[in-house]
Amino acid sequence: MSRVHEALRKAEKGMAGDPAATAAAALDQRSRDRRTAPSAPPLGASSAAVSDAQSLEGLIDLVEVIPWTPSREALLIDTTHPDEAPAEEFRTLRTRLNHMQSLQPIHTTVITSPSPAEGKSFAAMNFAMAEAQLAGNYTLLCDFDFRRPILHNMLKTDRSPGITDYLLGKCPLHKAIRRLAGTNLFIMPAGEAVINPLELLNLKEVKQMLDRLPSIFNWVILDSPPLLFAADANLLGTLCHGTILVVRIGSTTIDSITRAMQSLCQNNVLGIVVNGARRGELYSKYTYYHSYYSPKEEEKNLEAGEEEEDE
């Protein structure tokens, strides 16, 4: 206010007897004060969110490390046997998406399906594992299926604290994240149950978080509810760089795929993952290739050739 008074005094000296000029000078000074004044934190923002907005430096070092003890029912790829067909399929998916990432800024993606039980969580978890296998490729897997979360069961960790706890201001960001020991894979469980998942996803803190996380993680992968049973995935798709649709052979109908695609922004769909192929269809080609070109088979072929020459 002192600068406003100073402006008024100067105006009175320089333009004595002109009330209009005096008022104009005061208004102009007030306008300059508003432009230079520091902005206040957004209304409704939790103290944790405001603190995280200021800096994310050192977050990786604060994250809790948990043991890598996945559930047998999770059906995860075996990283110790990279020549097996399922692992090769997810590496192929990784290669294609990393190529797309090199052409355009894609760091956050939603993985969903038209209906339940089509393998979206299975695909999200295994794709995240494939990405995390690359050196220095920090990958974050987030369970945004607040209605029926499953990732914490797949990895035998606690559901809370997680995403909902952070969004409600009950914990800082690093408390909602876990790192799997010995890997570049990080997870954010769903958090405590909420009665209004869609309303929670409409909070501006969700977008702020998804905009900031790519500064730390190369890939942020969101497991979301099915498209045709909740509007959550549609909303998350508008907040992320792309969406991947998972369908299941023999289960997903053409009609449900069409309706799911229509509910999404067409330009935001990165691709479709087909799940549920027959085991023999996958293993036949990979078994042939890897067995034929494996060192043991090559050694056997050489020995057989030497025996034929001796005869």
Phi and psi in degrees as a GROMACS rama.xvg file:
@    title "Ramachandran Plot"
@    xaxis  label "Phi"
@    yaxis  label "Psi"
@TYPE xy
-61.9824  -35.6132  SER-2
-69.3672  -32.257  ARG-3
-65.8662  -44.3236  VAL-4
-63.3171  -38.6919  HIS-5
-63.7302  -40.7645  GLU-6
-64.0871  -39.1143  ALA-7
-63.5999  -41.5811  LEU-8
-64.3568  -42.8765  ARG-9
-64.1475  -38.771  LYS-10
-66.481  -37.0923  ALA-11
-65.0353  -37.2385  GLU-12
-71.8241  -44.7235  LYS-13
-82.7346  -23.8576  GLY-14
-134.16  50.9533  MET-15
-61.581  136.346  ALA-16
85.14  3.51718  GLY-17
-118.745  87.0055  ASP-18
-60.7302  -36.2237  PRO-19
-62.5419  -43.3168  ALA-20
-66.4  -37.6835  ALA-21
-63.2128  -45.624  THR-22
-63.3876  -39.7844  ALA-23
-63.5382  -41.0574  ALA-24
-63.4241  -41.316  ALA-25
-65.3241  -42.4244  ALA-26
-63.2089  -38.4336  LEU-27
-64.6641  -38.6555  ASP-28
-67.7185  -39.8491  GLN-29
-61.9648  -39.7535  ARG-30
-63.0035  -42.2689  SER-31
-64.5494  -37.1744  ARG-32
-63.7177  -40.2538  ASP-33
-66.4466  -36.9217  ARG-34
-70.2269  -31.7624  ARG-35
-94.4317  -10.3019  THR-36
-71.0062  142.053  ALA-37
-64.7149  139.501  PRO-38
-76.7177  143.905  SER-39
-82.9706  156.504  ALA-40
-59.8049  146.338  PRO-41
-59.582  143.246  PRO-42
-63.9381  137.677  LEU-43
88.8627  -9.24456  GLY-44
-74.5805  134.538  ALA-45
-73.2453  157.442  SER-46
-62.8651  -33.8689  SER-47
-65.0133  -42.7109  ALA-48
-66.5614  -40.5054  ALA-49
-63.2612  -41.6541  VAL-50
-63.2046  -42.2113  SER-51
-68.0093  -31.9268  ASP-52
-65.4863  -31.0488  ALA-53
-70.29  -37.9646  GLN-54
-164.044  139.506  SER-55
-114.526  8.09161  LEU-56
-64.7901  134.223  GLU-57
82.0198  4.75521  GLY-58
-62.3242  -39.6178  LEU-59
-58.158  -38.5764  ILE-60
-71.992  -21.1318  ASP-61
-88.9277  -14.8562  LEU-62
-70.9937  138.821  VAL-63
-70.1678  137.822  GLU-64
-99.3802  127.186  VAL-65
-116.455  154.317  ILE-66
-68.0818  151.824  PRO-67
-87.9508  93.3224  TRP-68
-134.46  69.6102  THR-69
-67.2671  152.674  PRO-70
-72.2656  146.81  SER-71
-63.6508  -31.0411  ARG-72
-74.8961  -6.99068  GLU-73
-72.6849  -21.9209  ALA-74
55.9623  47.6852  LEU-75
-85.0139  154.989  LEU-76
-66.7242  149.103  ILE-77
-92.6882  106.985  ASP-78
-68.6197  -16.9667  THR-79
-82.1691  -9.66894  THR-80
-128.17  72.5247  HIS-81
-68.2545  -12.7773  PRO-82
-84.5474  -3.78447  ASP-83
-75.2804  152.801  GLU-84
-58.1254  -47.8957  ALA-85
-59.0901  -42.8821  PRO-86
-62.7032  -39.3041  ALA-87
-65.4974  -37.8788  GLU-88
-63.6885  -42.9843  GLU-89
-74.3123  -28.2576  PHE-90
-68.2254  -34.7904  ARG-91
-63.876  -43.9881  THR-92
-60.5287  -43.0617  LEU-93
-59.9484  -44.506  ARG-94
-61.584  -43.7009  THR-95
-66.4273  -42.4727  ARG-96
-71.3643  -35.2876  LEU-97
-65.9957  -34.2101  ASN-98
-66.1144  -42.914  HIS-99
-61.4482  -37.3219  MET-100
-65.6057  -30.9864  GLN-101
-72.0789  -18.6681  SER-102
-96.4937  -25.9789  LEU-103
-151.382  155.21  GLN-104
-72.1152  92.9546  PRO-105
-119.032  111.568  ILE-106
-130.759  -21.5931  HIS-107
-119.185  128.657  THR-108
-140.228  141.944  THR-109
-97.2953  132.005  VAL-110
-111.844  119.223  ILE-111
-142.559  -177.403  THR-112
-146.835  162.428  SER-113
-65.1568  -43.5411  PRO-114
-132.922  169.817  SER-115
-67.212  163.983  PRO-116
60.4432  36.5733  ALA-117
-111.077  -1.89737  GLU-118
98.0643  23.2625  GLY-119
-67.2951  -42.3853  LYS-120
-68.3319  -38.1566  SER-121
-59.6226  -45.7445  PHE-122
-68.0596  -41.5899  ALA-123
-62.6225  -45.3908  ALA-124
-64.9249  -45.5425  MET-125
-72.6332  -33.825  ASN-126
-65.6214  -41.8086  PHE-127
-62.3107  -40.412  ALA-128
-63.7835  -41.5301  MET-129
-63.5292  -40.4211  ALA-130
-66.7089  -41.8401  GLU-131
-68.5114  -15.2871  ALA-132
-70.4382  -22.0789  GLN-133
-74.5242  140.492  LEU-134
-61.1234  128.59  ALA-135
71.9846  8.02331  GLY-136
-93.4812  80.7166  ASN-137
-63.2978  125.87  TYR-138
-127.343  133.634  THR-139
-116.631  123.586  LEU-140
-106.129  122.097  LEU-141
-115.253  132.547  CYS-142
-94.0777  92.2295  ASP-143
-93.8497  11.9893  PHE-144
-88.3438  78.8687  ASP-145
-68.3573  -17.4469  PHE-146
-80.6177  -43.7203  ARG-147
-140.294  68.5912  ARG-148
-67.3894  146.556  PRO-149
-138.539  -18.5359  ILE-150
-61.0989  -34.7786  LEU-151
-67.3191  -30.0983  HIS-152
-72.9533  -38.197  ASN-153
-62.3904  -32.6426  MET-154
-109.553  7.72944  LEU-155
52.1138  57.8215  LYS-156
-133.606  173.408  THR-157
-75.8203  146.741  ASP-158
-73.786  -31.2506  ARG-159
-127.891  144.958  SER-160
-74.9839  149.665  PRO-161
-153.349  -150.76  GLY-162
-62.8181  -48.0839  ILE-163
-63.7227  -35.603  THR-164
-63.4047  -41.1641  ASP-165
-66.6515  -45.4475  TYR-166
-64.627  -30.2877  LEU-167
-86.8527  2.56757  LEU-168
78.1304  19.2468  GLY-169
-91.0711  -10.5626  LYS-170
-157.646  153.515  CYS-171
-72.0275  167.317  PRO-172
-60.6035  -43.0362  LEU-173
-65.9653  -24.5755  HIS-174
-73.7849  -22.3559  LYS-175
-86.8713  -4.34904  ALA-176
-113.69  144.797  ILE-177
-125.83  151.702  ARG-178
-114.782  133.069  ARG-179
-79.8846  125.559  LEU-180
-54.9235  134.241  ALA-181
76.4082  10.9505  GLY-182
-133.027  172.162  THR-183
-96.8529  14.4657  ASN-184
-96.7111  128.699  LEU-185
-119.207  148.974  PHE-186
-131.554  150.336  ILE-187
-122.154  104.484  MET-188
-63.5272  169.484  PRO-189
-66.1591  -34.6611  ALA-190
95.0576  -174.097  GLY-191
-64.1342  152.824  GLU-192
-65.0845  142.758  ALA-193
-128.047  152.512  VAL-194
-91.3504  -8.98505  ILE-195
-133.053  66.9636  ASN-196
-57.7116  -43.1681  PRO-197
-67.2642  -39.0947  LEU-198
-63.9649  -37.3398  GLU-199
-65.9312  -38.9347  LEU-200
-68.8182  -18.6536  LEU-201
-82.0231  -6.30636  ASN-202
-65.0684  143.163  LEU-203
-65.6854  -20.5831  LYS-204
-63.8298  -26.6379  GLU-205
-65.0315  -49.7993  VAL-206
-64.0445  -41.3199  LYS-207
-59.9889  -42.0904  GLN-208
-65.4178  -46.436  MET-209
-67.4794  -26.8926  LEU-210
-75.8017  -29.3313  ASP-211
-89.4083  -32.7855  ARG-212
-59.4824  -35.7641  LEU-213
-62.6492  -12.0008  PRO-214
-72.7685  -15.5005  SER-215
-111.988  -43.0976  ILE-216
-107.304  137.033  PHE-217
-70.9298  -35.2236  ASN-218
-129.348  131.3  TRP-219
-118.034  111.29  VAL-220
-109.706  125.917  ILE-221
-109.19  122.108  LEU-222
-90.4481  121.786  ASP-223
-125.715  168.172  SER-224
-65.4572  162.418  PRO-225
-61.1346  148.944  PRO-226
-66.3398  -39.8294  LEU-227
-86.1538  0.211551  LEU-228
-117.564  -10.412  PHE-229
-160.154  154.949  ALA-230
-88.9838  2.48803  ALA-231
-58.5357  -48.4163  ASP-232
-64.9662  -35.4812  ALA-233
-62.0084  -43.1527  ASN-234
-67.0283  -45.3762  LEU-235
-63.0615  -33.6016  LEU-236
-62.2919  -31.7996  GLY-237
-75.5403  -17.5667  THR-238
-95.9336  -10.688  LEU-239
-113.099  170.107  CYS-240
-76.412  -20.9734  HIS-241
-169.533  168.516  GLY-242
-131.798  138.663  THR-243
-115.158  128.803  ILE-244
-101.578  129.039  LEU-245
-105.973  125.947  VAL-246
-124.025  157.742  VAL-247
-119.837  127.669  ARG-248
-62.2595  132.167  ILE-249
82.5811  -2.28798  GLY-250
-126.056  -51.2358  SER-251
-74.9854  130.427  THR-252
-92.687  159.272  THR-253
-61.1905  -37.0349  ILE-254
-63.6188  -42.9695  ASP-255
-69.3796  -34.9935  SER-256
-64.3367  -44.4253  ILE-257
-61.4383  -46.0375  THR-258
-66.253  -36.4896  ARG-259
-66.0864  -42.7574  ALA-260
-66.0006  -37.0919  MET-261
-67.4504  -27.9162  GLN-262
-77.3604  -15.1504  SER-263
-101.017  160.772  LEU-264
-72.8255  118.619  CYS-265
-56.2636  -37.5373  GLN-266
-74.3935  -8.27554  ASN-267
-99.0296  -3.61184  ASN-268
-86.3194  117.395  VAL-269
-80.3281  -30.5269  LEU-270
167.065  -179.322  GLY-271
-122.759  131.112  ILE-272
-101.621  125.442  VAL-273
-96.9456  119.951  VAL-274
-108.97  156.872  ASN-275
88.6571  21.5233  GLY-276
-67.2676  151.044  ALA-277
-62.0376  137.899  ARG-278
-56.2507  -41.9459  ARG-279
-64.8059  -33.5599  GLY-280
-65.1358  -35.464  GLU-281
-79.4743  -46.2061  LEU-282
-73.5448  -26.0678  TYR-283
-61.5764  -48.1034  SER-284
-72.9614  -40.9061  LYS-285
-72.027  -38.0509  TYR-286
-62.8953  -41.8745  THR-287
-61.8332  -49.0815  TYR-288
-65.7753  -52.0322  TYR-289
-70.3126  -32.6961  HIS-290
-73.7087  -36.0776  SER-291
-68.8606  -37.19  TYR-292
-102.842  10.0406  TYR-293
-73.5543  152.713  SER-294
-56.5562  -38.9748  PRO-295
-64.9574  -43.653  LYS-296
-66.8215  -38.0709  GLU-297
-63.9333  -39.9756  GLU-298
-63.9166  -41.0485  GLU-299
-63.1711  -42.0534  LYS-300
-63.3583  -38.9057  ASN-301
-65.3713  -42.6945  LEU-302
-63.7809  -40.3549  GLU-303
-64.5521  -37.683  ALA-304
-67.3597  -37.6235  GLY-305
-66.302  -38.5833  GLU-306
-64.1892  -39.2856  GLU-307
-64.7984  -37.9199  GLU-308
-66.7949  -38.2193  GLU-309
-64.3662  -37.7015  ASP-310
